[in-house]
Amino acid sequence: MPFLSTRGEKNVTASQAILRGLAPDGGLYVPAAFPVIPLADVAAMATQPYPVRAARVLGALLDDYRQQELAQATALAYARFDGDGPAPLRALAPNLHMLELYHGPTLAFKDMALQLLPHLTRLAMDKNGEQRELFVLVATSGDTGKAALEGYCGVPGTRCAVFFPSQGVSEAQRLQMVTQAGANTHAIAVCGNFDDAQNGVKRIFADADFAKTMHAQGRTLSSANSINFGRLAPQVAYYFSAYADLLATGAITPGQRVHFAVPTGNFGNILAAEYARRMGLPVGKLLCASNSNNVLTDFLATGVYDANRPFHQTISPSMDILISSNLERLLFELCGRDASAVSAWMRALRTGGRYDIGATHLSALRGHFLGAWVDDGTTRATIRQVWRDHRRLLDPHTAVAARALLDYRQQTGDMAPAVVVSTASPFKFGRDVAQALFEDPAADAADDFACCRRLADTCGLTVPPAIAQLPALPIRHTLQTDPADMALTLLRALG
Ligand SMILES: *Cc1c(COP(=O)(O)O)cnc(C)c1O
């Protein structure tokens, strides 16, 4: 089953799609058709360890990878997760569950894909006879960067450079990146916000001179951002895994629909849920939860995507995004895979910052997707409420999704089984979680690590070692750049 681009290119293999990241026509790669995984196979997953579940789903999606290669890759990738396993499902109430995706080495759900992507990439290089060094460029709003650095660190034949916004990442996130080990890793601060960093990386990818210089140096560019299909495919797997666990515990009956509430930024995580639905998983509503950067909420309400609005820095920084790149893949399905319609919308977005999909597409969209947004004050209140009611400590991103679900239930009375996708450890955002939980402005003055210790003491938890050890690690990356000079800075970093 080949892949095609949302802007028209056809007949690309999965490994080619993963190597390239972005299609040469500027589009995103999608499978030519969605394979169906029968419900009986999903039920059978209940007794399988996570790597086996993931290999089953990936095998259906990635045409030119052998099942045994995938089984080996998932076994290696998910061995680096803590004792709770890669994607444990926790019940808060009989019909309310948390899918915890933050048990990897960097404590955010990005590890689910970025621990695996380097393996998929290595295999893709071998399959396509790629001899050059694969130079992976990443723009990050905080979590992707560290997860990519950690995933590619030391992988032969690869190099990874991460651009993160100098403002708007948490202290723990920044330290995680600038202390990254490995001779093949680079972390560079961009004076600006995430959209500045992401646009800068897109410009580098479109820069023919830069590509020429890289080729002369024996390098070829690739992306680990969630536009890469190799990021998306591993994310589809955990929706199947969650459903298998719900079946196994008797929380649902086979075929029963399950709602998912997903804290959304670049639209990768929630799109993976939509792909799972298209692959036969009984997915109910998809609640697209945003913070005050509520461009997606408005889009799902009106059909107008309008990025011309102020950018807000929030306590859920990994969702501080105005251009949700993966939405392009959903639009492609929505309009019956009409590449010229998608191209026109994306052109309008590039030139005027907005597009309108019209009433027909909007009503199709609203059959499955609902948008909601939550401000910082309500996010903090939700962290307090869930701790009080359920004794679960949520990070701000997860709290946004939890609030969206609780509000949806209150508004509709729909108490169908639902899963809140939990995307980060609360200790990754220790200061904001402490401020929320203790309602204590003094937490402002304390450092992030003191906040984490206080949280751990109060809640009877342990600060994860990946956070606790950060202050003692040497700073290894100090480069800074203006958005306009990112290519130059990168060349300097390469020496
Ligand atoms: C990246 C991230 C998100 C947003 O996920 P998308 O796939 O970009 O929509 C939400 N929460 C956390 C903690 C993240 O790191």
The ligand as an SDF file (V2000), in Angstrom:
LIG
                    3D

 15 15  0  0  0  0  0  0  0  0999 V2000
    2.9830   18.0400   21.8560 C   0  0  0  0  0  0  0  0  0  0  0  0
    2.1230   18.0430   23.0450 C   0  0  0  0  0  0  0  0  0  0  0  0
    0.7410   18.2540   22.9330 C   0  0  0  0  0  0  0  0  0  0  0  0
    0.0710   18.5270   21.6140 C   0  0  0  0  0  0  0  0  0  0  0  0
    0.0950   17.4080   20.7670 O   0  0  0  0  0  0  0  0  0  0  0  0
   -0.1390   17.5830   19.1810 P   0  0  0  0  0  0  0  0  0  0  0  0
    0.1110   16.2490   18.6140 O   0  0  0  0  0  0  0  0  0  0  0  0
    0.8850   18.6010   18.7410 O   0  0  0  0  0  0  0  0  0  0  0  0
   -1.5110   18.0850   18.9950 O   0  0  0  0  0  0  0  0  0  0  0  0
   -0.0190   18.1890   24.0880 C   0  0  0  0  0  0  0  0  0  0  0  0
    0.5510   17.9880   25.2980 N   0  0  0  0  0  0  0  0  0  0  0  0
    1.8800   17.8090   25.4420 C   0  0  0  0  0  0  0  0  0  0  0  0
    2.4440   17.6080   26.8050 C   0  0  0  0  0  0  0  0  0  0  0  0
    2.7050   17.8320   24.3260 C   0  0  0  0  0  0  0  0  0  0  0  0
    4.0280   17.6470   24.4800 O   0  0  0  0  0  0  0  0  0  0  0  0
  1  2  1  0
  2  3  1  0
  2 14  2  0
  3  4  1  0
  3 10  2  0
  4  5  1  0
  5  6  1  0
  6  7  2  0
  6  8  1  0
  6  9  1  0
 10 11  1  0
 11 12  2  0
 12 13  1  0
 12 14  1  0
 14 15  1  0
M  END
$$$$
